[in-house]
Amino acid sequence: MRKKVKKLIQLSLFNDSEFSIQPKVEEVVVDNNKLNNSNVIKNISYDQKEILWNIMQLYNQGRPFDCDMTASKLKFYEYSKKAKYNIPEPKYLFDVFPQSDKIKKIEPLGKLPLEDNSIDSIVIDLPFVISPPNAPSAKSDKKGSMIIFNRFYAYYPVDEMYRSYMHWISEAYRVLKENGTCVFKTQSTISGGVQHNTEEYSYMCAQKVGFTGEDKFYLQAKARLISSGKIKQQQHARKYTSVFWVFKKTLKKKNKNFNYFDLVENMYNEEINRQ
Ligand SMILES: C[S@@+](CC[C@H](N)C(=O)[O-])C[C@H]1O[C@@H](n2cnc3c(N)ncnc32)[C@H](O)[C@@H]1O
């Protein structure tokens, strides 16, 4: 069915106040039977619920996720009448720092209280901030709540983050059934002037434990906090994107098995031999 609809066209990807261009209303033709630029599932959004919704449709047969192991304040599942997408709460909710009675406590390098090969899907949203528990910002709260906040929303030292990512990706692989889906949210981060490529690292961990990197969605932010602290000259781009990886526990690989560890090794050896 073809129909003319009025649609807001965002003219620029940059939506920060300094770059923003007024959206313009345009008439576009939408054919509901065919994929087009209006209705196709895109790998980019400003709304993390839209990304989770699209992952549910593409990779979870439209079903809710079974487990969230970093459930925290359950922000992914907050219901709103006005929201375009509402994500149902998973059956199993865990966190190292549970913020509600519904959420079961787990240990930072512990096991999920689930059997091997027992669930179809899991959501993981680990911290990506590197900061000591007694950082100046943490000390500001007399009751110590900021210290707890830092302890659970940041890693320190940085090796803890790398260790934790490998641990939980490996644990997700254990509990997922064949063809199960792991949704892994992360963001590259800067610490001590060094860029930590957590997006690539989490993908490498996933490949190492046996997952296939099936898809990747980018969540964009319209604004970020800009620290006005000691840094006089900017050294790296401020991150306005995070990623949602979709890792699949596919035991039967499609066509050729594109294991990038092996591929890089083989291609490199070929290249050396050619020289
Ligand atoms: C970015 S928050 C998750 C937010 C959540 N998705 C929501 O919608 O509210 C990161 C979560 O990871 C948990 N966490 C911190 N350190 C962890 C660790 N070492 N292992 C597992 N989870 C950890 C924190 O308790 C926190 O709830």
The ligand as a Gaussian input file, in Angstrom:
#p B3LYP/6-31G(d) Opt

LIG

0 1
 C       25.826000       1.308000      32.964000
 S       25.180000       0.490000      34.344000
 C       23.871000      -0.464000      33.669000
 C       22.640000       0.384000      33.455000
 C       21.407000      -0.435000      33.102000
 N       21.509000      -0.967000      31.767000
 C       20.128000       0.340000      33.221000
 O       19.369000       0.364000      32.264000
 O       19.840000       0.918000      34.267000
 C       26.433000      -0.678000      34.660000
 C       26.064000      -1.759000      35.657000
 O       27.153000      -2.690000      35.735000
 C       27.300000      -3.113000      37.073000
 N       28.707000      -3.499000      37.310000
 C       29.712000      -2.737000      37.775000
 N       30.854000      -3.427000      37.879000
 C       30.570000      -4.670000      37.454000
 C       31.341000      -5.869000      37.342000
 N       32.623000      -5.909000      37.656000
 N       30.711000      -6.971000      36.885000
 C       29.409000      -6.933000      36.565000
 N       28.640000      -5.825000      36.648000
 C       29.210000      -4.717000      37.087000
 C       26.856000      -1.920000      37.908000
 O       26.351000      -2.320000      39.163000
 C       25.806000      -1.267000      37.059000
 O       24.526000      -1.633000      37.450000

